[in-house]
């Protein structure tokens, strides 16, 4: 993969207040659903995006980024890597300049697109290890990653 994620880009992303999550699932065990719920619980205003859902937990679910009711500060991508390049292109068209590609969602093409279009991107990291307050196994995981010197710096 491309260059490592910097601590500054992580801090910039998690300081944003309004996020969208592309790849929200109706299955509560899927990470897209978990990320959406956890980010909301941590005080973010979060808009769920999934072209196959009308709502999630009673909140409207948007079919694409262009249909969001307002511009968001950042985008969390939780889709298969083969779909991520298209998602980041849509984000660029929507004026979104911060993208977090959840582990497993990143692709070289998506990362390169972000770099070529002035989009701050994070990949290879779990957002729930950084968005405060970090809880449960995400806190434990962050501690292990820190122990081995693998946290962004």
C-alpha positions, -999 to 999 in steps of 0.1 A, spaced: 0 0 0 10 37 -2 25 59 24 16 53 61 -12 72 77 0 101 98 -12 109 133 -21 144 121 -45 131 94 -61 108 120 -66 137 145 -79 160 117 -105 133 107 -117 125 142 -121 162 151 -148 166 124 -184 166 136 -204 155 106 -196 122 89 -212 98 64 -207 60 65 -209 43 31 -216 6 34 -240 7 64 -257 -27 67 -290 -37 82 -271 -66 99 -260 -53 133 -230 -77 132 -215 -61 101 -189 -35 106 -207 -8 86 -236 -10 110 -213 -11 141 -193 19 129 -225 39 122 -240 32 156 -207 37 175 -199 70 158 -234 82 166 -230 71 202 -197 90 204 -214 123 195 -208 125 158 -237 135 134 -237 105 111 -255 100 78 -258 63 67 -253 55 30 -265 23 13 -283 22 -20 -303 -8 -9 -317 6 24 -344 32 30 -336 35 67 -314 22 95 -325 23 131 -353 46 121 -330 72 105 -332 78 67 -305 60 48 -292 77 17 -287 60 -16 -256 80 -25 -234 109 -14 -252 134 -37 -285 127 -18 -272 137 16 -292 166 31 -260 185 38 -222 184 31 -203 162 55 -169 168 69 -156 133 64 -165 99 49 -160 65 64 -159 38 37 -169 2 46 -174 -15 12 -155 -41 -6 -122 -27 -20 -133 -32 -56 -161 -6 -50 -140 19 -31 -125 38 -61 -160 46 -73 -170 58 -38 -140 81 -35 -148 95 -70 -184 102 -58 -170 118 -26 -148 141 -47 -178 151 -68 -197 159 -36 -168 180 -23 -158 156 6 -121 161 13 -115 136 41 -119 99 36 -113 70 60 -111 37 42 -118 11 69 -94 -18 69 -102 -41 40 -119 -13 20 -88 3 7 -75 -2 -28 -44 12 -45 -66 29 -71 -87 46 -45 -57 58 -25 -40 71 -57 -72 89 -67 -73 106 -33 -37 117 -36 -42 130 -71 -74 150 -61 -63 167 -28 -83 144 -6 -69 135 28 -72 97 31 -66 72 58 -64 35 52 -52 4 71 -66 17 104 -98 11 123 -117 43 130 -131 29 163 -96 26 176 -93 64 174 -127 81 177 -131 89 214 -141 75 237 -124 43 226 -141 14 244 -139 -24 249 -119 -45 225 -111 -15 203 -93 0 234 -75 -33 239 -65 -35 202 -52 1 203 -30 -8 233 -16 -38 215 -9 -18 183 7 9 204 29 -17 222 42 -29 189 49 7 177 23 4 149 1 35 157 3 64 133 29 89 142 
